[in-house]
Amino acid sequence: MRIRFDRLLQQFVVRWFWIQQVLVTSIAAAIAWQVGNGVIKNGGLVAAVVASLTVRSSLHKSTRDGVGQVLGSSVGAGAALLALHFFGLGVVTVGITVLISLVGARLLHLGEVAAINVPVTALIVLGPGLSETTAINRLTSTIIGASIAIVLSTFAHPKTPAGRTIDRISSLTDRCASLMTQMAEGLVDGYTLDEAGRWLARGRLLVEEIPSIRNQVIEARVFAKWLPASRSANAEKLYLRAIAVEHLIIQVRATSRILYDLQLGEYNQRLQME
């Protein structure tokens, strides 16, 4: 019984970050619903939808990116109002709204997910039963929902971009060290082709992590520009550490490839001799 409980607890520990995201998103939607209905009549639904979209896109982003999401949603909703005023509700209005929303998201340097959320929130403003008053109410609800989501996203992932970068660097270096240790022990004790294949697969998986560490360290550098010079200097040091980790990963992967090729060559020679 104790073993089963420990296994169940371990499942929650392993998935805690995902559980944390789900809980924060749910709470953000519930609060946005309550605040939206309290401020504007029937404004809770739009606020809850926008909160759910925004908190998911900003969980791993800095405060600057969160503010950009709020501004982008406002730009998209504003574009919907202007297009509605000049062209009425129709195909032209929808096309212009999405166009302006995507361009605005690009100018604000929002991420891929956040950029998609901007036209989505704009189209919510263009929903059925639209009048000028209703459109303004939906725009206000959009801002309420996005603002609540940005505040609560801090609790979903309270670490700064620099802290997240350090975590990524530590995780990757640990994985590199573990793989290098196993390969070194295999050279001493003798290793099989299957072991070499597993080492090569792990090396390739490490290489696939390079884009994520690049994105994370770039976020840390951008965020540091809004902080004192000391934070900016720390971000530059993290950038150099990330570059070093990239080179380490490439070397580890190359080593695993060499070991695999050596064992494969010996295996082919044995087959020819037989």
Contacts in CASP RR format, 6 or more apart in sequence:
PFRMAT RR
TARGET T0000
AUTHOR 0000-0000-0000
METHOD contacts of the structure
MODEL  1
MRIRFDRLLQQFVVRWFWIQQVLVTSIAAAIAWQVGNGVIKNGGLVAAVV
ASLTVRSSLHKSTRDGVGQVLGSSVGAGAALLALHFFGLGVVTVGITVLI
SLVGARLLHLGEVAAINVPVTALIVLGPGLSETTAINRLTSTIIGASIAI
VLSTFAHPKTPAGRTIDRISSLTDRCASLMTQMAEGLVDGYTLDEAGRWL
ARGRLLVEEIPSIRNQVIEARVFAKWLPASRSANAEKLYLRAIAVEHLII
QVRATSRILYDLQLGEYNQRLQME
12 19 0 8 1.000
17 157 0 8 1.000
20 156 0 8 1.000
20 157 0 8 1.000
21 56 0 8 1.000
21 59 0 8 1.000
21 156 0 8 1.000
24 55 0 8 1.000
24 59 0 8 1.000
24 152 0 8 1.000
24 153 0 8 1.000
24 155 0 8 1.000
24 156 0 8 1.000
25 51 0 8 1.000
25 52 0 8 1.000
25 55 0 8 1.000
25 56 0 8 1.000
25 156 0 8 1.000
27 152 0 8 1.000
28 51 0 8 1.000
28 52 0 8 1.000
28 55 0 8 1.000
28 145 0 8 1.000
28 148 0 8 1.000
28 149 0 8 1.000
28 152 0 8 1.000
28 153 0 8 1.000
29 48 0 8 1.000
29 49 0 8 1.000
29 51 0 8 1.000
29 52 0 8 1.000
30 48 0 8 1.000
31 51 0 8 1.000
31 148 0 8 1.000
31 152 0 8 1.000
32 44 0 8 1.000
32 47 0 8 1.000
32 48 0 8 1.000
32 50 0 8 1.000
32 51 0 8 1.000
32 144 0 8 1.000
32 145 0 8 1.000
32 148 0 8 1.000
32 149 0 8 1.000
33 44 0 8 1.000
33 45 0 8 1.000
33 47 0 8 1.000
33 48 0 8 1.000
34 44 0 8 1.000
35 44 0 8 1.000
35 47 0 8 1.000
35 144 0 8 1.000
35 145 0 8 1.000
35 148 0 8 1.000
36 43 0 8 1.000
36 44 0 8 1.000
36 46 0 8 1.000
36 47 0 8 1.000
36 141 0 8 1.000
36 144 0 8 1.000
36 145 0 8 1.000
37 43 0 8 1.000
37 44 0 8 1.000
38 44 0 8 1.000
39 140 0 8 1.000
39 141 0 8 1.000
39 144 0 8 1.000
40 137 0 8 1.000
40 140 0 8 1.000
40 141 0 8 1.000
40 144 0 8 1.000
41 137 0 8 1.000
42 137 0 8 1.000
43 137 0 8 1.000
43 138 0 8 1.000
43 141 0 8 1.000
44 141 0 8 1.000
45 141 0 8 1.000
46 124 0 8 1.000
46 125 0 8 1.000
46 138 0 8 1.000
46 141 0 8 1.000
46 142 0 8 1.000
46 145 0 8 1.000
47 141 0 8 1.000
47 142 0 8 1.000
47 144 0 8 1.000
47 145 0 8 1.000
47 148 0 8 1.000
48 145 0 8 1.000
49 121 0 8 1.000
49 124 0 8 1.000
50 73 0 8 1.000
50 121 0 8 1.000
50 124 0 8 1.000
50 141 0 8 1.000
50 142 0 8 1.000
50 144 0 8 1.000
50 145 0 8 1.000
50 146 0 8 1.000
50 149 0 8 1.000
51 145 0 8 1.000
51 146 0 8 1.000
51 148 0 8 1.000
51 149 0 8 1.000
52 149 0 8 1.000
53 117 0 8 1.000
53 120 0 8 1.000
53 121 0 8 1.000
53 149 0 8 1.000
54 66 0 8 1.000
54 69 0 8 1.000
54 70 0 8 1.000
54 73 0 8 1.000
54 114 0 8 1.000
54 117 0 8 1.000
54 145 0 8 1.000
54 146 0 8 1.000
54 149 0 8 1.000
54 150 0 8 1.000
54 153 0 8 1.000
55 149 0 8 1.000
55 150 0 8 1.000
55 152 0 8 1.000
55 153 0 8 1.000
55 156 0 8 1.000
56 113 0 8 1.000
57 69 0 8 1.000
57 111 0 8 1.000
57 113 0 8 1.000
57 114 0 8 1.000
57 117 0 8 1.000
58 65 0 8 1.000
58 66 0 8 1.000
58 69 0 8 1.000
58 114 0 8 1.000
58 149 0 8 1.000
58 150 0 8 1.000
58 153 0 8 1.000
59 153 0 8 1.000
59 156 0 8 1.000
59 157 0 8 1.000
60 157 0 8 1.000
60 164 0 8 1.000
60 219 0 8 1.000
61 69 0 8 1.000
61 111 0 8 1.000
61 114 0 8 1.000
61 153 0 8 1.000
61 219 0 8 1.000
62 160 0 8 1.000
62 161 0 8 1.000
62 219 0 8 1.000
62 222 0 8 1.000
62 223 0 8 1.000
63 150 0 8 1.000
63 223 0 8 1.000
64 222 0 8 1.000
64 223 0 8 1.000
64 226 0 8 1.000
65 110 0 8 1.000
65 111 0 8 1.000
65 114 0 8 1.000
65 219 0 8 1.000
66 114 0 8 1.000
66 150 0 8 1.000
66 153 0 8 1.000
67 150 0 8 1.000
68 108 0 8 1.000
68 110 0 8 1.000
68 114 0 8 1.000
69 110 0 8 1.000
69 114 0 8 1.000
69 117 0 8 1.000
69 118 0 8 1.000
69 146 0 8 1.000
69 150 0 8 1.000
70 143 0 8 1.000
70 146 0 8 1.000
70 147 0 8 1.000
70 150 0 8 1.000
71 108 0 8 1.000
72 101 0 8 1.000
72 104 0 8 1.000
72 105 0 8 1.000
72 108 0 8 1.000
72 110 0 8 1.000
72 118 0 8 1.000
73 117 0 8 1.000
73 118 0 8 1.000
73 121 0 8 1.000
73 122 0 8 1.000
73 142 0 8 1.000
73 143 0 8 1.000
73 146 0 8 1.000
74 139 0 8 1.000
74 142 0 8 1.000
74 143 0 8 1.000
75 100 0 8 1.000
75 101 0 8 1.000
75 104 0 8 1.000
75 105 0 8 1.000
75 108 0 8 1.000
75 118 0 8 1.000
76 97 0 8 1.000
76 100 0 8 1.000
76 101 0 8 1.000
76 104 0 8 1.000
76 118 0 8 1.000
76 119 0 8 1.000
76 121 0 8 1.000
76 122 0 8 1.000
76 125 0 8 1.000
77 121 0 8 1.000
77 122 0 8 1.000
77 124 0 8 1.000
77 125 0 8 1.000
77 138 0 8 1.000
77 139 0 8 1.000
77 142 0 8 1.000
78 122 0 8 1.000
78 125 0 8 1.000
78 139 0 8 1.000
79 96 0 8 1.000
79 97 0 8 1.000
79 100 0 8 1.000
79 101 0 8 1.000
79 122 0 8 1.000
80 93 0 8 1.000
80 97 0 8 1.000
80 122 0 8 1.000
80 123 0 8 1.000
80 125 0 8 1.000
80 126 0 8 1.000
80 135 0 8 1.000
81 125 0 8 1.000
81 135 0 8 1.000
81 136 0 8 1.000
81 139 0 8 1.000
83 92 0 8 1.000
83 93 0 8 1.000
83 95 0 8 1.000
83 96 0 8 1.000
83 97 0 8 1.000
83 100 0 8 1.000
84 93 0 8 1.000
84 126 0 8 1.000
84 130 0 8 1.000
84 135 0 8 1.000
85 132 0 8 1.000
87 93 0 8 1.000
87 96 0 8 1.000
89 126 0 8 1.000
89 130 0 8 1.000
93 126 0 8 1.000
94 123 0 8 1.000
94 126 0 8 1.000
97 119 0 8 1.000
97 122 0 8 1.000
97 123 0 8 1.000
97 126 0 8 1.000
98 119 0 8 1.000
98 122 0 8 1.000
98 123 0 8 1.000
100 122 0 8 1.000
101 118 0 8 1.000
101 119 0 8 1.000
101 122 0 8 1.000
102 115 0 8 1.000
102 118 0 8 1.000
102 119 0 8 1.000
104 118 0 8 1.000
105 111 0 8 1.000
105 114 0 8 1.000
105 115 0 8 1.000
105 118 0 8 1.000
105 119 0 8 1.000
106 115 0 8 1.000
110 118 0 8 1.000
121 142 0 8 1.000
121 146 0 8 1.000
124 138 0 8 1.000
124 142 0 8 1.000
125 135 0 8 1.000
125 138 0 8 1.000
125 139 0 8 1.000
125 142 0 8 1.000
126 135 0 8 1.000
127 138 0 8 1.000
157 164 0 8 1.000
159 167 0 8 1.000
160 220 0 8 1.000
160 223 0 8 1.000
161 216 0 8 1.000
161 219 0 8 1.000
161 220 0 8 1.000
161 222 0 8 1.000
161 223 0 8 1.000
161 224 0 8 1.000
162 220 0 8 1.000
162 223 0 8 1.000
162 224 0 8 1.000
162 231 0 8 1.000
162 234 0 8 1.000
162 235 0 8 1.000
162 238 0 8 1.000
163 220 0 8 1.000
164 216 0 8 1.000
164 219 0 8 1.000
164 220 0 8 1.000
165 213 0 8 1.000
165 216 0 8 1.000
165 217 0 8 1.000
165 219 0 8 1.000
165 220 0 8 1.000
165 238 0 8 1.000
165 242 0 8 1.000
166 238 0 8 1.000
168 212 0 8 1.000
168 213 0 8 1.000
168 216 0 8 1.000
169 213 0 8 1.000
169 238 0 8 1.000
169 241 0 8 1.000
169 242 0 8 1.000
169 245 0 8 1.000
172 206 0 8 1.000
172 209 0 8 1.000
172 213 0 8 1.000
172 245 0 8 1.000
172 249 0 8 1.000
173 245 0 8 1.000
173 248 0 8 1.000
175 202 0 8 1.000
175 206 0 8 1.000
176 206 0 8 1.000
176 245 0 8 1.000
176 248 0 8 1.000
176 249 0 8 1.000
176 252 0 8 1.000
179 199 0 8 1.000
179 202 0 8 1.000
179 203 0 8 1.000
179 206 0 8 1.000
179 252 0 8 1.000
179 256 0 8 1.000
180 252 0 8 1.000
180 255 0 8 1.000
182 199 0 8 1.000
183 191 0 8 1.000
183 199 0 8 1.000
183 255 0 8 1.000
183 256 0 8 1.000
183 259 0 8 1.000
186 195 0 8 1.000
187 259 0 8 1.000
191 259 0 8 1.000
191 263 0 8 1.000
192 263 0 8 1.000
193 260 0 8 1.000
193 263 0 8 1.000
193 264 0 8 1.000
193 267 0 8 1.000
196 256 0 8 1.000
196 259 0 8 1.000
196 260 0 8 1.000
196 262 0 8 1.000
196 263 0 8 1.000
196 264 0 8 1.000
197 256 0 8 1.000
197 260 0 8 1.000
199 256 0 8 1.000
199 259 0 8 1.000
199 260 0 8 1.000
200 253 0 8 1.000
200 256 0 8 1.000
200 257 0 8 1.000
200 259 0 8 1.000
200 260 0 8 1.000
202 256 0 8 1.000
203 249 0 8 1.000
203 252 0 8 1.000
203 253 0 8 1.000
203 256 0 8 1.000
204 253 0 8 1.000
206 249 0 8 1.000
206 252 0 8 1.000
206 253 0 8 1.000
207 249 0 8 1.000
207 250 0 8 1.000
207 253 0 8 1.000
209 249 0 8 1.000
210 246 0 8 1.000
210 249 0 8 1.000
213 242 0 8 1.000
213 245 0 8 1.000
213 246 0 8 1.000
214 242 0 8 1.000
214 246 0 8 1.000
216 242 0 8 1.000
217 235 0 8 1.000
217 238 0 8 1.000
217 239 0 8 1.000
217 242 0 8 1.000
220 235 0 8 1.000
220 238 0 8 1.000
220 239 0 8 1.000
221 232 0 8 1.000
221 235 0 8 1.000
221 236 0 8 1.000
221 238 0 8 1.000
221 239 0 8 1.000
223 235 0 8 1.000
224 231 0 8 1.000
224 232 0 8 1.000
224 234 0 8 1.000
224 235 0 8 1.000
225 232 0 8 1.000
END
